[in-house]
Amino acid sequence: MLKKVKLRVEGMACMGCVATVIGKLRGLAGVEEVKTSLVPPEAEVTFDPEKVTVEKMVVVIDAAGYKARPEG
């Protein structure tokens, strides 16, 4: 069963940043869909929790130079 999570992404300030975050998340096995916005800077990710964890998403975004954390 798919789940959704909203990640606050600090440092995401332009469309290039958005493209980077989307690319990093879509590159993870188990990520089905990624929606982003700049205001507020966040990513909504639909994923298969049996294949990928929220913690792994945070690590990948942080490694790209941003600071991510789950909302809610």
N, CA, C, O and CB atoms as a CASP TS submission, in Angstrom:
PFRMAT TS
TARGET T0000
AUTHOR 0000-0000-0000
METHOD Language model
MODEL 1
PARENT N/A
ATOM      1  N   MET     1       0.837  -1.184   0.000  1.00  0.00           N
ATOM      2  CA  MET     1       0.000   0.000   0.000  1.00  0.00           C
ATOM      3  C   MET     1       0.885   1.252   0.000  1.00  0.00           C
ATOM      4  O   MET     1       1.805   1.374   0.810  1.00  0.00           O
ATOM      5  CB  MET     1      -0.954  -0.005   1.221  1.00  0.00           C
ATOM      6  N   LEU     2       0.600   2.161  -0.902  1.00  0.00           N
ATOM      7  CA  LEU     2       1.401   3.374  -1.012  1.00  0.00           C
ATOM      8  C   LEU     2       1.071   4.352   0.104  1.00  0.00           C
ATOM      9  O   LEU     2      -0.056   4.406   0.596  1.00  0.00           O
ATOM     10  CB  LEU     2       1.183   4.035  -2.369  1.00  0.00           C
ATOM     11  N   LYS     3       2.087   5.127   0.494  1.00  0.00           N
ATOM     12  CA  LYS     3       1.932   6.171   1.505  1.00  0.00           C
ATOM     13  C   LYS     3       2.367   7.495   0.915  1.00  0.00           C
ATOM     14  O   LYS     3       3.016   7.540  -0.131  1.00  0.00           O
ATOM     15  CB  LYS     3       2.747   5.846   2.783  1.00  0.00           C
ATOM     16  N   LYS     4       2.003   8.587   1.600  1.00  0.00           N
ATOM     17  CA  LYS     4       2.445   9.928   1.217  1.00  0.00           C
ATOM     18  C   LYS     4       3.124  10.577   2.409  1.00  0.00           C
ATOM     19  O   LYS     4       2.739  10.370   3.560  1.00  0.00           O
ATOM     20  CB  LYS     4       1.254  10.798   0.719  1.00  0.00           C
ATOM     21  N   VAL     5       4.152  11.374   2.100  1.00  0.00           N
ATOM     22  CA  VAL     5       4.823  12.156   3.134  1.00  0.00           C
ATOM     23  C   VAL     5       5.142  13.524   2.550  1.00  0.00           C
ATOM     24  O   VAL     5       5.478  13.651   1.373  1.00  0.00           O
ATOM     25  CB  VAL     5       6.122  11.439   3.648  1.00  0.00           C
ATOM     26  N   LYS     6       5.030  14.551   3.399  1.00  0.00           N
ATOM     27  CA  LYS     6       5.469  15.897   3.009  1.00  0.00           C
ATOM     28  C   LYS     6       6.805  16.148   3.683  1.00  0.00           C
ATOM     29  O   LYS     6       6.956  15.960   4.891  1.00  0.00           O
ATOM     30  CB  LYS     6       4.409  17.002   3.407  1.00  0.00           C
ATOM     31  N   LEU     7       7.766  16.573   2.886  1.00  0.00           N
ATOM     32  CA  LEU     7       9.095  16.904   3.391  1.00  0.00           C
ATOM     33  C   LEU     7       9.333  18.394   3.225  1.00  0.00           C
ATOM     34  O   LEU     7       9.189  18.928   2.126  1.00  0.00           O
ATOM     35  CB  LEU     7      10.191  16.088   2.659  1.00  0.00           C
ATOM     36  N   ARG     8       9.692  19.059   4.292  1.00  0.00           N
ATOM     37  CA  ARG     8      10.128  20.457   4.224  1.00  0.00           C
ATOM     38  C   ARG     8      11.557  20.426   3.708  1.00  0.00           C
ATOM     39  O   ARG     8      12.383  19.683   4.237  1.00  0.00           O
ATOM     40  CB  ARG     8      10.024  21.194   5.635  1.00  0.00           C
ATOM     41  N   VAL     9      11.865  21.217   2.688  1.00  0.00           N
ATOM     42  CA  VAL     9      13.198  21.190   2.081  1.00  0.00           C
ATOM     43  C   VAL     9      13.811  22.583   2.167  1.00  0.00           C
ATOM     44  O   VAL     9      13.552  23.434   1.316  1.00  0.00           O
ATOM     45  CB  VAL     9      13.133  20.704   0.598  1.00  0.00           C
ATOM     46  N   GLU    10      14.621  22.814   3.192  1.00  0.00           N
ATOM     47  CA  GLU    10      15.294  24.106   3.358  1.00  0.00           C
ATOM     48  C   GLU    10      16.418  24.230   2.340  1.00  0.00           C
ATOM     49  O   GLU    10      17.165  23.282   2.097  1.00  0.00           O
ATOM     50  CB  GLU    10      15.848  24.265   4.799  1.00  0.00           C
ATOM     51  N   GLY    11      16.523  25.416   1.750  1.00  0.00           N
ATOM     52  CA  GLY    11      17.564  25.664   0.760  1.00  0.00           C
ATOM     53  C   GLY    11      17.085  25.508  -0.672  1.00  0.00           C
ATOM     54  O   GLY    11      17.824  25.822  -1.605  1.00  0.00           O
ATOM     55  N   MET    12      15.868  25.032  -0.866  1.00  0.00           N
ATOM     56  CA  MET    12      15.304  24.876  -2.211  1.00  0.00           C
ATOM     57  C   MET    12      14.694  26.218  -2.598  1.00  0.00           C
ATOM     58  O   MET    12      13.625  26.580  -2.106  1.00  0.00           O
ATOM     59  CB  MET    12      14.227  23.711  -2.269  1.00  0.00           C
ATOM     60  N   ALA    13      15.373  26.962  -3.484  1.00  0.00           N
ATOM     61  CA  ALA    13      14.965  28.335  -3.747  1.00  0.00           C
ATOM     62  C   ALA    13      14.690  28.666  -5.216  1.00  0.00           C
ATOM     63  O   ALA    13      14.250  29.775  -5.518  1.00  0.00           O
ATOM     64  CB  ALA    13      16.007  29.243  -3.244  1.00  0.00           C
ATOM     65  N   CYS    14      14.940  27.731  -6.131  1.00  0.00           N
ATOM     66  CA  CYS    14      14.744  28.033  -7.550  1.00  0.00           C
ATOM     67  C   CYS    14      14.317  26.768  -8.291  1.00  0.00           C
ATOM     68  O   CYS    14      14.294  25.678  -7.720  1.00  0.00           O
ATOM     69  CB  CYS    14      16.040  28.621  -8.175  1.00  0.00           C
ATOM     70  N   MET    15      13.986  26.928  -9.552  1.00  0.00           N
ATOM     71  CA  MET    15      13.534  25.771 -10.327  1.00  0.00           C
ATOM     72  C   MET    15      14.658  24.742 -10.526  1.00  0.00           C
ATOM     73  O   MET    15      14.384  23.552 -10.678  1.00  0.00           O
ATOM     74  CB  MET    15      13.001  26.229 -11.689  1.00  0.00           C
ATOM     75  N   GLY    16      15.891  25.186 -10.524  1.00  0.00           N
ATOM     76  CA  GLY    16      17.014  24.246 -10.593  1.00  0.00           C
ATOM     77  C   GLY    16      17.066  23.380  -9.345  1.00  0.00           C
ATOM     78  O   GLY    16      17.335  22.181  -9.416  1.00  0.00           O
ATOM     79  N   CYS    17      16.804  24.004  -8.197  1.00  0.00           N
ATOM     80  CA  CYS    17      16.751  23.256  -6.929  1.00  0.00           C
ATOM     81  C   CYS    17      15.625  22.232  -6.973  1.00  0.00           C
ATOM     82  O   CYS    17      15.803  21.080  -6.577  1.00  0.00           O
ATOM     83  CB  CYS    17      16.553  24.218  -5.725  1.00  0.00           C
ATOM     84  N   VAL    18      14.464  22.665  -7.460  1.00  0.00           N
ATOM     85  CA  VAL    18      13.310  21.773  -7.573  1.00  0.00           C
ATOM     86  C   VAL    18      13.662  20.568  -8.440  1.00  0.00           C
ATOM     87  O   VAL    18      13.367  19.430  -8.075  1.00  0.00           O
ATOM     88  CB  VAL    18      12.093  22.524  -8.160  1.00  0.00           C
ATOM     89  N   ALA    19      14.289  20.817  -9.581  1.00  0.00           N
ATOM     90  CA  ALA    19      14.657  19.731 -10.484  1.00  0.00           C
ATOM     91  C   ALA    19      15.628  18.760  -9.816  1.00  0.00           C
ATOM     92  O   ALA    19      15.518  17.548  -9.999  1.00  0.00           O
ATOM     93  CB  ALA    19      15.274  20.292 -11.765  1.00  0.00           C
ATOM     94  N   THR    20      16.572  19.285  -9.049  1.00  0.00           N
ATOM     95  CA  THR    20      17.527  18.431  -8.346  1.00  0.00           C
ATOM     96  C   THR    20      16.822  17.552  -7.331  1.00  0.00           C
ATOM     97  O   THR    20      17.059  16.345  -7.286  1.00  0.00           O
ATOM     98  CB  THR    20      18.596  19.275  -7.654  1.00  0.00           C
ATOM     99  N   VAL    21      15.959  18.140  -6.519  1.00  0.00           N
ATOM    100  CA  VAL    21      15.241  17.387  -5.483  1.00  0.00           C
ATOM    101  C   VAL    21      14.348  16.320  -6.122  1.00  0.00           C
ATOM    102  O   VAL    21      14.323  15.176  -5.670  1.00  0.00           O
ATOM    103  CB  VAL    21      14.392  18.343  -4.604  1.00  0.00           C
ATOM    104  N   ILE    22      13.620  16.695  -7.167  1.00  0.00           N
ATOM    105  CA  ILE    22      12.762  15.726  -7.855  1.00  0.00           C
ATOM    106  C   ILE    22      13.600  14.577  -8.409  1.00  0.00           C
ATOM    107  O   ILE    22      13.242  13.410  -8.250  1.00  0.00           O
ATOM    108  CB  ILE    22      11.970  16.409  -8.994  1.00  0.00           C
ATOM    109  N   GLY    23      14.705  14.905  -9.054  1.00  0.00           N
ATOM    110  CA  GLY    23      15.565  13.866  -9.636  1.00  0.00           C
ATOM    111  C   GLY    23      16.116  12.915  -8.590  1.00  0.00           C
ATOM    112  O   GLY    23      16.144  11.702  -8.801  1.00  0.00           O
ATOM    113  N   LYS    24      16.554  13.458  -7.466  1.00  0.00           N
ATOM    114  CA  LYS    24      17.107  12.616  -6.394  1.00  0.00           C
ATOM    115  C   LYS    24      16.042  11.685  -5.830  1.00  0.00           C
ATOM    116  O   LYS    24      16.300  10.501  -5.609  1.00  0.00           O
ATOM    117  CB  LYS    24      17.691  13.489  -5.269  1.00  0.00           C
ATOM    118  N   LEU    25      14.843  12.221  -5.595  1.00  0.00           N
ATOM    119  CA  LEU    25      13.780  11.387  -5.037  1.00  0.00           C
ATOM    120  C   LEU    25      13.282  10.345  -6.031  1.00  0.00           C
ATOM    121  O   LEU    25      13.055   9.194  -5.661  1.00  0.00           O
ATOM    122  CB  LEU    25      12.622  12.256  -4.586  1.00  0.00           C
ATOM    123  N   ARG    26      13.113  10.737  -7.282  1.00  0.00           N
ATOM    124  CA  ARG    26      12.642   9.776  -8.294  1.00  0.00           C
ATOM    125  C   ARG    26      13.662   8.679  -8.555  1.00  0.00           C
ATOM    126  O   ARG    26      13.314   7.609  -9.054  1.00  0.00           O
ATOM    127  CB  ARG    26      12.322  10.496  -9.601  1.00  0.00           C
ATOM    128  N   GLY    27      14.913   8.938  -8.221  1.00  0.00           N
ATOM    129  CA  GLY    27      15.955   7.944  -8.404  1.00  0.00           C
ATOM    130  C   GLY    27      15.926   6.825  -7.367  1.00  0.00           C
ATOM    131  O   GLY    27      16.651   5.838  -7.493  1.00  0.00           O
ATOM    132  N   LEU    28      15.093   6.979  -6.351  1.00  0.00           N
ATOM    133  CA  LEU    28      14.986   5.959  -5.309  1.00  0.00           C
ATOM    134  C   LEU    28      13.943   4.917  -5.694  1.00  0.00           C
ATOM    135  O   LEU    28      12.828   5.257  -6.089  1.00  0.00           O
ATOM    136  CB  LEU    28      14.626   6.599  -3.954  1.00  0.00           C
ATOM    137  N   ALA    29      14.320   3.637  -5.576  1.00  0.00           N
ATOM    138  CA  ALA    29      13.357   2.565  -5.811  1.00  0.00           C
ATOM    139  C   ALA    29      12.246   2.681  -4.790  1.00  0.00           C
ATOM    140  O   ALA    29      12.511   2.829  -3.597  1.00  0.00           O
ATOM    141  CB  ALA    29      14.034   1.168  -5.736  1.00  0.00           C
ATOM    142  N   GLY    30      11.004   2.616  -5.243  1.00  0.00           N
ATOM    143  CA  GLY    30       9.861   2.699  -4.351  1.00  0.00           C
ATOM    144  C   GLY    30       9.171   4.045  -4.370  1.00  0.00           C
ATOM    145  O   GLY    30       8.049   4.167  -3.878  1.00  0.00           O
ATOM    146  N   VAL    31       9.820   5.070  -4.931  1.00  0.00           N
ATOM    147  CA  VAL    31       9.182   6.385  -5.047  1.00  0.00           C
ATOM    148  C   VAL    31       8.319   6.373  -6.306  1.00  0.00           C
ATOM    149  O   VAL    31       8.810   6.130  -7.408  1.00  0.00           O
ATOM    150  CB  VAL    31      10.250   7.548  -5.098  1.00  0.00           C
ATOM    151  N   GLU    32       7.028   6.639  -6.123  1.00  0.00           N
ATOM    152  CA  GLU    32       6.073   6.586  -7.233  1.00  0.00           C
ATOM    153  C   GLU    32       5.811   7.957  -7.854  1.00  0.00           C
ATOM    154  O   GLU    32       5.691   8.079  -9.073  1.00  0.00           O
ATOM    155  CB  GLU    32       4.767   5.990  -6.758  1.00  0.00           C
ATOM    156  N   GLU    33       5.722   9.001  -6.999  1.00  0.00           N
ATOM    157  CA  GLU    33       5.384  10.337  -7.485  1.00  0.00           C
ATOM    158  C   GLU    33       5.993  11.386  -6.569  1.00  0.00           C
ATOM    159  O   GLU    33       6.073  11.198  -5.355  1.00  0.00           O
ATOM    160  CB  GLU    33       3.854  10.522  -7.575  1.00  0.00           C
ATOM    161  N   VAL    34       6.427  12.503  -7.172  1.00  0.00           N
ATOM    162  CA  VAL    34       6.977  13.613  -6.396  1.00  0.00           C
ATOM    163  C   VAL    34       6.320  14.902  -6.881  1.00  0.00           C
ATOM    164  O   VAL    34       6.309  15.193  -8.077  1.00  0.00           O
ATOM    165  CB  VAL    34       8.540  13.688  -6.531  1.00  0.00           C
ATOM    166  N   LYS    35       5.774  15.669  -5.940  1.00  0.00           N
ATOM    167  CA  LYS    35       5.233  17.002  -6.231  1.00  0.00           C
ATOM    168  C   LYS    35       6.007  17.978  -5.353  1.00  0.00           C
ATOM    169  O   LYS    35       6.260  17.702  -4.180  1.00  0.00           O
ATOM    170  CB  LYS    35       3.661  17.085  -5.961  1.00  0.00           C
ATOM    171  N   THR    36       6.382  19.117  -5.925  1.00  0.00           N
ATOM    172  CA  THR    36       7.154  20.091  -5.152  1.00  0.00           C
ATOM    173  C   THR    36       6.534  21.478  -5.253  1.00  0.00           C
ATOM    174  O   THR    36       5.751  21.769  -6.158  1.00  0.00           O
ATOM    175  CB  THR    36       8.611  20.128  -5.634  1.00  0.00           C
ATOM    176  N   SER    37       6.907  22.319  -4.301  1.00  0.00           N
ATOM    177  CA  SER    37       6.563  23.733  -4.370  1.00  0.00           C
ATOM    178  C   SER    37       7.709  24.522  -3.748  1.00  0.00           C
ATOM    179  O   SER    37       8.437  24.022  -2.890  1.00  0.00           O
ATOM    180  CB  SER    37       5.203  24.031  -3.641  1.00  0.00           C
ATOM    181  N   LEU    38       7.851  25.752  -4.197  1.00  0.00           N
ATOM    182  CA  LEU    38       8.888  26.622  -3.635  1.00  0.00           C
ATOM    183  C   LEU    38       8.372  27.412  -2.440  1.00  0.00           C
ATOM    184  O   LEU    38       9.144  27.757  -1.545  1.00  0.00           O
ATOM    185  CB  LEU    38       9.408  27.580  -4.701  1.00  0.00           C
ATOM    186  N   VAL    39       7.063  27.704  -2.417  1.00  0.00           N
ATOM    187  CA  VAL    39       6.475  28.459  -1.319  1.00  0.00           C
ATOM    188  C   VAL    39       5.248  27.705  -0.830  1.00  0.00           C
ATOM    189  O   VAL    39       4.196  27.783  -1.464  1.00  0.00           O
ATOM    190  CB  VAL    39       6.106  29.913  -1.759  1.00  0.00           C
ATOM    191  N   PRO    40       5.347  26.996   0.251  1.00  0.00           N
ATOM    192  CA  PRO    40       6.557  26.742   1.049  1.00  0.00           C
ATOM    193  C   PRO    40       7.461  25.743   0.344  1.00  0.00           C
ATOM    194  O   PRO    40       7.002  24.981  -0.507  1.00  0.00           O
ATOM    195  CB  PRO    40       6.186  26.221   2.454  1.00  0.00           C
ATOM    196  N   PRO    41       8.742  25.742   0.692  1.00  0.00           N
ATOM    197  CA  PRO    41       9.676  24.814   0.041  1.00  0.00           C
ATOM    198  C   PRO    41       9.470  23.389   0.561  1.00  0.00           C
ATOM    199  O   PRO    41       9.984  23.015   1.615  1.00  0.00           O
ATOM    200  CB  PRO    41      11.140  25.263   0.276  1.00  0.00           C
ATOM    201  N   GLU    42       8.710  22.608  -0.201  1.00  0.00           N
ATOM    202  CA  GLU    42       8.432  21.250   0.247  1.00  0.00           C
ATOM    203  C   GLU    42       8.264  20.298  -0.921  1.00  0.00           C
ATOM    204  O   GLU    42       8.056  20.704  -2.065  1.00  0.00           O
ATOM    205  CB  GLU    42       7.191  21.226   1.112  1.00  0.00           C
ATOM    206  N   ALA    43       8.360  19.030  -0.596  1.00  0.00           N
ATOM    207  CA  ALA    43       8.132  17.961  -1.567  1.00  0.00           C
ATOM    208  C   ALA    43       7.110  17.011  -0.966  1.00  0.00           C
ATOM    209  O   ALA    43       7.227  16.612   0.193  1.00  0.00           O
ATOM    210  CB  ALA    43       9.467  17.209  -1.933  1.00  0.00           C
ATOM    211  N   GLU    44       6.110  16.652  -1.755  1.00  0.00           N
ATOM    212  CA  GLU    44       5.153  15.634  -1.347  1.00  0.00           C
ATOM    213  C   GLU    44       5.479  14.376  -2.141  1.00  0.00           C
ATOM    214  O   GLU    44       5.473  14.385  -3.372  1.00  0.00           O
ATOM    215  CB  GLU    44       3.662  16.100  -1.581  1.00  0.00           C
ATOM    216  N   VAL    45       5.763  13.303  -1.425  1.00  0.00           N
ATOM    217  CA  VAL    45       6.243  12.084  -2.063  1.00  0.00           C
ATOM    218  C   VAL    45       5.264  10.944  -1.812  1.00  0.00           C
ATOM    219  O   VAL    45       4.884  10.669  -0.674  1.00  0.00           O
ATOM    220  CB  VAL    45       7.647  11.714  -1.547  1.00  0.00           C
ATOM    221  N   THR    46       4.864  10.288  -2.897  1.00  0.00           N
ATOM    222  CA  THR    46       4.068   9.065  -2.809  1.00  0.00           C
ATOM    223  C   THR    46       5.045   7.914  -2.991  1.00  0.00           C
ATOM    224  O   THR    46       5.787   7.866  -3.972  1.00  0.00           O
ATOM    225  CB  THR    46       2.898   9.028  -3.890  1.00  0.00           C
ATOM    226  N   PHE    47       5.039   6.972  -2.024  1.00  0.00           N
ATOM    227  CA  PHE    47       6.066   5.937  -2.035  1.00  0.00           C
ATOM    228  C   PHE    47       5.553   4.617  -1.475  1.00  0.00           C
ATOM    229  O   PHE    47       4.518   4.557  -0.810  1.00  0.00           O
ATOM    230  CB  PHE    47       7.273   6.394  -1.243  1.00  0.00           C
ATOM    231  N   ASP    48       6.310   3.559  -1.765  1.00  0.00           N
ATOM    232  CA  ASP    48       6.038   2.227  -1.244  1.00  0.00           C
ATOM    233  C   ASP    48       6.931   2.020  -0.022  1.00  0.00           C
ATOM    234  O   ASP    48       8.146   1.890  -0.170  1.00  0.00           O
ATOM    235  CB  ASP    48       6.287   1.117  -2.334  1.00  0.00           C
ATOM    236  N   PRO    49       6.352   1.986   1.190  1.00  0.00           N
ATOM    237  CA  PRO    49       7.174   1.876   2.399  1.00  0.00           C
ATOM    238  C   PRO    49       7.910   0.542   2.533  1.00  0.00           C
ATOM    239  O   PRO    49       8.784   0.399   3.388  1.00  0.00           O
ATOM    240  CB  PRO    49       6.312   2.080   3.606  1.00  0.00           C
ATOM    241  N   GLU    50       7.567  -0.419   1.706  1.00  0.00           N
ATOM    242  CA  GLU    50       8.291  -1.690   1.723  1.00  0.00           C
ATOM    243  C   GLU    50       9.589  -1.599   0.928  1.00  0.00           C
ATOM    244  O   GLU    50      10.452  -2.469   1.046  1.00  0.00           O
ATOM    245  CB  GLU    50       7.414  -2.810   1.163  1.00  0.00           C
ATOM    246  N   LYS    51       9.732  -0.542   0.113  1.00  0.00           N
ATOM    247  CA  LYS    51      10.917  -0.389  -0.734  1.00  0.00           C
ATOM    248  C   LYS    51      11.812   0.777  -0.331  1.00  0.00           C
ATOM    249  O   LYS    51      13.017   0.742  -0.579  1.00  0.00           O
ATOM    250  CB  LYS    51      10.493  -0.213  -2.159  1.00  0.00           C
ATOM    251  N   VAL    52      11.247   1.802   0.282  1.00  0.00           N
ATOM    252  CA  VAL    52      12.032   2.985   0.642  1.00  0.00           C
ATOM    253  C   VAL    52      11.460   3.602   1.913  1.00  0.00           C
ATOM    254  O   VAL    52      10.252   3.564   2.146  1.00  0.00           O
ATOM    255  CB  VAL    52      12.042   4.025  -0.517  1.00  0.00           C
ATOM    256  N   THR    53      12.349   4.173   2.734  1.00  0.00           N
ATOM    257  CA  THR    53      11.923   4.817   3.974  1.00  0.00           C
ATOM    258  C   THR    53      11.990   6.338   3.844  1.00  0.00           C
ATOM    259  O   THR    53      12.693   6.876   2.988  1.00  0.00           O
ATOM    260  CB  THR    53      12.792   4.345   5.151  1.00  0.00           C
ATOM    261  N   VAL    54      11.251   7.006   4.704  1.00  0.00           N
ATOM    262  CA  VAL    54      11.312   8.467   4.756  1.00  0.00           C
ATOM    263  C   VAL    54      12.733   8.887   5.129  1.00  0.00           C
ATOM    264  O   VAL    54      13.247   9.874   4.603  1.00  0.00           O
ATOM    265  CB  VAL    54      10.273   9.041   5.779  1.00  0.00           C
ATOM    266  N   GLU    55      13.365   8.147   6.029  1.00  0.00           N
ATOM    267  CA  GLU    55      14.740   8.457   6.443  1.00  0.00           C
ATOM    268  C   GLU    55      15.693   8.429   5.247  1.00  0.00           C
ATOM    269  O   GLU    55      16.585   9.271   5.146  1.00  0.00           O
ATOM    270  CB  GLU    55      15.215   7.459   7.519  1.00  0.00           C
ATOM    271  N   LYS    56      15.508   7.468   4.344  1.00  0.00           N
ATOM    272  CA  LYS    56      16.363   7.385   3.149  1.00  0.00           C
ATOM    273  C   LYS    56      16.145   8.603   2.253  1.00  0.00           C
ATOM    274  O   LYS    56      17.100   9.132   1.684  1.00  0.00           O
ATOM    275  CB  LYS    56      16.076   6.082   2.358  1.00  0.00           C
ATOM    276  N   MET    57      14.895   9.049   2.123  1.00  0.00           N
ATOM    277  CA  MET    57      14.604  10.244   1.321  1.00  0.00           C
ATOM    278  C   MET    57      15.314  11.460   1.901  1.00  0.00           C
ATOM    279  O   MET    57      15.896  12.257   1.165  1.00  0.00           O
ATOM    280  CB  MET    57      13.083  10.498   1.251  1.00  0.00           C
ATOM    281  N   VAL    58      15.264  11.599   3.219  1.00  0.00           N
ATOM    282  CA  VAL    58      15.924  12.720   3.895  1.00  0.00           C
ATOM    283  C   VAL    58      17.424  12.678   3.654  1.00  0.00           C
ATOM    284  O   VAL    58      18.032  13.709   3.365  1.00  0.00           O
ATOM    285  CB  VAL    58      15.630  12.696   5.405  1.00  0.00           C
ATOM    286  N   VAL    59      18.025  11.508   3.768  1.00  0.00           N
ATOM    287  CA  VAL    59      19.476  11.355   3.563  1.00  0.00           C
ATOM    288  C   VAL    59      19.859  11.771   2.147  1.00  0.00           C
ATOM    289  O   VAL    59      20.851  12.475   1.959  1.00  0.00           O
ATOM    290  CB  VAL    59      19.916   9.891   3.827  1.00  0.00           C
ATOM    291  N   VAL    60      19.086  11.346   1.152  1.00  0.00           N
ATOM    292  CA  VAL    60      19.391  11.658  -0.253  1.00  0.00           C
ATOM    293  C   VAL    60      19.277  13.165  -0.515  1.00  0.00           C
ATOM    294  O   VAL    60      20.113  13.740  -1.211  1.00  0.00           O
ATOM    295  CB  VAL    60      18.440  10.881  -1.197  1.00  0.00           C
ATOM    296  N   ILE    61      18.242  13.799   0.042  1.00  0.00           N
ATOM    297  CA  ILE    61      18.079  15.245  -0.149  1.00  0.00           C
ATOM    298  C   ILE    61      19.191  16.008   0.565  1.00  0.00           C
ATOM    299  O   ILE    61      19.758  16.951   0.012  1.00  0.00           O
ATOM    300  CB  ILE    61      16.698  15.709   0.366  1.00  0.00           C
ATOM    301  N   ASP    62      19.502  15.600   1.794  1.00  0.00           N
ATOM    302  CA  ASP    62      20.582  16.253   2.541  1.00  0.00           C
ATOM    303  C   ASP    62      21.918  16.116   1.809  1.00  0.00           C
ATOM    304  O   ASP    62      22.710  17.058   1.780  1.00  0.00           O
ATOM    305  CB  ASP    62      20.692  15.656   3.956  1.00  0.00           C
ATOM    306  N   ALA    63      22.167  14.953   1.221  1.00  0.00           N
ATOM    307  CA  ALA    63      23.412  14.722   0.484  1.00  0.00           C
ATOM    308  C   ALA    63      23.512  15.600  -0.761  1.00  0.00           C
ATOM    309  O   ALA    63      24.612  15.861  -1.249  1.00  0.00           O
ATOM    310  CB  ALA    63      23.521  13.256   0.088  1.00  0.00           C
ATOM    311  N   ALA    64      22.368  16.055  -1.276  1.00  0.00           N
ATOM    312  CA  ALA    64      22.356  16.941  -2.447  1.00  0.00           C
ATOM    313  C   ALA    64      22.579  18.406  -2.060  1.00  0.00           C
ATOM    314  O   ALA    64      22.639  19.277  -2.927  1.00  0.00           O
ATOM    315  CB  ALA    64      21.029  16.803  -3.195  1.00  0.00           C
ATOM    316  N   GLY    65      22.703  18.674  -0.747  1.00  0.00           N
ATOM    317  CA  GLY    65      23.012  20.030  -0.312  1.00  0.00           C
ATOM    318  C   GLY    65      21.848  20.787   0.295  1.00  0.00           C
ATOM    319  O   GLY    65      21.958  21.987   0.550  1.00  0.00           O
ATOM    320  N   TYR    66      20.739  20.112   0.530  1.00  0.00           N
ATOM    321  CA  TYR    66      19.568  20.739   1.139  1.00  0.00           C
ATOM    322  C   TYR    66      19.375  20.147   2.529  1.00  0.00           C
ATOM    323  O   TYR    66      20.100  19.238   2.932  1.00  0.00           O
ATOM    324  CB  TYR    66      18.289  20.537   0.258  1.00  0.00           C
ATOM    325  N   LYS    67      18.394  20.668   3.257  1.00  0.00           N
ATOM    326  CA  LYS    67      18.078  20.135   4.575  1.00  0.00           C
ATOM    327  C   LYS    67      16.603  19.749   4.574  1.00  0.00           C
ATOM    328  O   LYS    67      15.727  20.610   4.484  1.00  0.00           O
ATOM    329  CB  LYS    67      18.401  21.174   5.711  1.00  0.00           C
ATOM    330  N   ALA    68      16.338  18.453   4.674  1.00  0.00           N
ATOM    331  CA  ALA    68      14.966  17.961   4.619  1.00  0.00           C
ATOM    332  C   ALA    68      14.521  17.435   5.970  1.00  0.00           C
ATOM    333  O   ALA    68      15.318  16.923   6.756  1.00  0.00           O
ATOM    334  CB  ALA    68      14.833  16.872   3.563  1.00  0.00           C
ATOM    335  N   ARG    69      13.203  17.578   6.223  1.00  0.00           N
ATOM    336  CA  ARG    69      12.619  16.963   7.409  1.00  0.00           C
ATOM    337  C   ARG    69      11.136  16.708   7.136  1.00  0.00           C
ATOM    338  O   ARG    69      10.483  17.492   6.447  1.00  0.00           O
ATOM    339  CB  ARG    69      12.815  17.870   8.675  1.00  0.00           C
ATOM    340  N   PRO    70      10.618  15.630   7.669  1.00  0.00           N
ATOM    341  CA  PRO    70       9.190  15.352   7.476  1.00  0.00           C
ATOM    342  C   PRO    70       8.333  16.391   8.192  1.00  0.00           C
ATOM    343  O   PRO    70       8.695  16.873   9.265  1.00  0.00           O
ATOM    344  CB  PRO    70       8.842  13.941   7.983  1.00  0.00           C
ATOM    345  N   GLU    71       7.210  16.726   7.597  1.00  0.00           N
ATOM    346  CA  GLU    71       6.265  17.640   8.230  1.00  0.00           C
ATOM    347  C   GLU    71       5.168  16.830   8.902  1.00  0.00           C
ATOM    348  O   GLU    71       4.824  15.735   8.459  1.00  0.00           O
ATOM    349  CB  GLU    71       5.665  18.632   7.195  1.00  0.00           C
ATOM    350  N   GLY    72       4.621  17.388   9.983  1.00  0.00           N
ATOM    351  CA  GLY    72       3.476  16.767  10.628  1.00  0.00           C
ATOM    352  C   GLY    72       3.788  15.711  11.621  1.00  0.00           C
ATOM    353  O   GLY    72       2.877  15.134  12.214  1.00  0.00           O
TER
END
